[in-house]
Amino acid sequence: MSLALLQEAVSYVPFAAIGAGLAAIGAGIGIGKIGGSAMEAMARQPEMQGKLQGSAIVLIAFVEAVALFAVVVSLIAK
Amino acid sequence: MQINTFKTLLLGLLLSLSFVVKANESIEEKSDEKDFNVTDMIMHHIKDAHDFHIMDWDGHAISFPLPVILWTNDGLVTFMSSEFHHNDDGTIVVEKGGQKFIKFHEEIYYANDEADHGSYVSFDPEHHPTNVAPLDFSITKLVFSMFMSMILLLLIFGFSARAYNRSENGVPTGIAKFTEPLIVFIRDEVAIPNIGEKHYKRFLPFLLTLFFFIWINNIMGLIPFFPFSGNLSGNIAFTGVLALITFIITTFVANKDYWKHIFWMPGVPVPMKLFLAPIEFMGIFIKPISLMIRLFANISAGHIIVLSLISLIFIAKSIWIAPASVIFSVFISVIEVLVVAIQAYIFTMLTALYIGSAMEEHEHEH
């Protein structure tokens, strides 16, 4: 395969979309860990449910923001 | 019973999917309309504009004209954006005060003397316009949205204040019943824990303004019809200015300990101090930049997701996609209602945290 053909092939790879997908995987793991720990903590101490839920949602928003940073970068890089 | 309904729904969805494929085939054969460009449509929706586009009717755009205010070489020039007749390719020239203006991709430039293929714009090799642009102070779509939200906030809090004046024992009445819990929440959950009992009162007005201003702009961006729907908090200039105010406040209220912890971190060996200083110094700027990008990205992403789901109908060119995409966009919109409140809260909370960390007093060496 010649170099020009390789470059042609590479130019069709949607790297920006792959980047956004990788960011989504990372955010998924992060949100999953937060959600899992929050559920566990709520099961152990049901009386703390309100506080735990509130802080879990805020933490999820932080993780989500990181994924959205990646989306913005892939929008720019496109 | 519930499971049965669910099964019926699922079956219905599966059946309609086969229709989707069929309908798709039959339409694609005779379709001769030009391709619908999703990216262009979405970018047009989330960007600023010189007129407020309401809808297209019979191929004609219906929009609300807004004033264009330019500071040119010969002073101030004003006219209504309707004089461009929805033109955005630089082909229609508006002549005011002996100067010619054109609009190209929502930017206003001085027009070239001669037209090239009907267009008065000239380009560099990367297809960026090379025309000179006057300073643009126009009341654009986003500025218009901002005025709307300012009026709304003034009304809401004006009425709240009146409600307190009227009530005899300080019990909130009317709209104050809605605003008081939020104000108390910001004071007790955001300002006091992060800034501390001693100083929080100085910063409470700023934090409250931030929270309500961001929140109301976010909500107005979610309402999809005319006087609202501007993507104001999804505009990086808007979030940038808010973050800049936070940066200025943090820098000016910072005490000796804050600067000491940045440039000469106490309690660590000297090589580590040298290593930490540049990192901590960059941190001063990265904190407001992350505030800016977080709000911008969250709100823009919300708009993009809803618009993409709606565009699925036009990508598939089939009405049978519509139920699914409408249900999904309603679902995302409901999540967005939550997200916009959380983002307003997080911006406020982080601002309080940064101010608090700048004013923190360390009694002992670490």
Interface residues (C-beta under 8 A of the other chain):
Chain A: I57 V58 A61 F62 E64 A65 L68 F69 V71 V72
Chain B: I293 R294 F296 A297 N298 S300 A301 L338 V339 I342 Q343 Y345 I346 M349
